[in-house]
Amino acid sequence: MDLAAGLAGVSLAQIALVCGMALFASIVGGVAGYGTGALMPLVLVPITGAEAVVPIIAITALFTNTSRAAAFRDHVGMRHAGVVLVGAIPTCILGAYGFTLLTGRGAQLVIGLTLLASVPVRRLMRRRGFTLAKRGLLLSSSGYGVLVGGTTGSGIILLSLLMAAGLNGAAVIATDAAISFVIGIVKVLVFGLAGVMDVRIVTFALLIGAIATPGAFIAKALVERMPMHVHAALLDAVVLLGGAYMVAEVAMR
């Protein structure tokens, strides 16, 4: 596979923008447990097209979540991870396959609407003190599987589910990473079998993964120092603005 061909027509400024966002999103993801899938589409959609974003991030997740799980390996909640994966994998397959049937315009609209919905859903769950027992976590994970299979940015929902199931702090970040790694493998297999993995997607995914990998270890050093409420407010603002921009662009075509 000629990886250089995957960057044909892409300027050095665009490559630098993607690399900068990849490192930033990886650090954010390592600190807060989410962020990569929500932030990367903001720079990828104008460069690669919306239909390529979900497959790119599916491959990238194998890098970012491996490094994050390694950095926080002592905190992984294996029981919670097992319950979520049992519920999420079957519906993730359906969601990923459904995404392959969308047009570029449809894919962009789905991603934009998911980003817009993710912030109020997370805040509503937190405000109402939403809690989940094992059965509730299993059922909720089925719904999460559909979203994570066909969109980006749904890591916010997984974070909320894990917190509602009783995890907190580093355990949430570590367990989220372990789950997301397995889900990433499932999505890559589905996209590969559906024939949507081309050289452009693989090239961008490898580029982002290579740049993002150190971010998890930087995040580990920051996790006890960064004011979480400040970070959460800034990230929510970026996600909402990005989602609104994508939806507005589709509406104006």
Secondary structure, DSSP 4 states (H G I P E B T S, - for coil): --GGGGGTT--HHHHHHHHHHHHHHHHHHHHHS--HHHHHHHHHHHHH-HHHHHHHHHHHHHHHHHHHHHHTGGG--HHHHHHHHHHHHHHHHHHHHHHHTS-HHHHHHHHHHHHHHHHHHHHHHHHTT----HHHHHHHHHHHHHHHHH-SSTHHHHHHHHHHTT--THHHHHHHHHHHHHHHHHHHHHHHHTT---HHHHHHHHHHHHHHTTHHHHHHHHTTTS-HHHHHHHHHHHHHHHHHHHHHHHHH-
